[in-house]
């Protein structure tokens, strides 16, 4: 336990990050070590190139989309607190953690997980998932597993089922409603965070 607290002391604002993200001290230490291993130049921040060097991520067909989720609003680098906040979306929901009145939802709440997933599809950040955006993401995810015709049928059916206001796009509220019965906590989790 002593080594954990000394390792934790190397992390700036560790207590605040644990409170905000729900990560435990040991998790935060592991994430800090991973961050440092990715930060080959010891710059204190990560770039897109640092993420592209992750072998497992490079093999993922939607790696560009995943990496893009870490770099919002045109930012070019990512500091450790931002890195942790993004990864907190993938932390299992702590069902015993009570929410303070008038406080924001925890980063790993169902609603915030859905918002994070929605932004992966909403590539132009206009608040809607268009047919073109859905097609692009599914093409990347499914690659050659389905034909173009099958893919277009999947997209058409998905939009038809989720698009409640018939504007030929999926808003966040429609996205949320279409995923009501999906165990998003299970789908959006990272094994070592369990």
Long-range contacts (C-beta under 8 A, 24 or more apart in sequence): 4-29, 7-32, 11-80, 12-80, 12-81, 13-81, 17-81, 17-84, 20-85, 20-88, 20-107, 21-84, 21-85, 21-87, 21-88, 21-91, 21-107, 21-108, 22-88, 22-91, 22-94, 22-97, 22-106, 22-107, 22-108, 23-84, 23-88, 23-91, 23-193, 27-193, 28-84, 30-192, 31-83, 31-84, 31-87, 32-80, 35-80, 35-83, 43-77, 44-79, 44-80, 45-77, 45-78, 45-79, 45-80, 46-70, 46-77, 46-78, 46-83, 47-76, 47-77, 47-78, 48-76, 61-140, 61-141, 61-142, 61-143, 62-120, 62-137, 62-140, 62-141, 64-140, 65-120, 65-123, 65-137, 65-140, 66-120, 69-116, 69-119, 69-120, 72-119, 86-116, 87-190, 87-193, 89-113, 89-116, 89-188, 90-188, 90-189, 90-190, 90-193, 91-189, 91-190, 91-193, 92-185, 92-189, 92-193, 92-194, 93-185, 110-184, 110-185, 111-176, 113-184, 113-185, 113-188, 114-172, 114-175, 114-176, 114-179, 114-184, 115-172, 116-188, 117-175, 117-184, 117-188, 118-172, 118-175, 118-176, 121-170, 121-175, 127-171, 127-172, 128-167, 128-169, 128-170, 128-171, 129-169, 129-170, 129-175, 130-168, 130-169, 131-155, 131-156, 131-159, 131-168, 131-169, 134-158, 134-159, 134-170
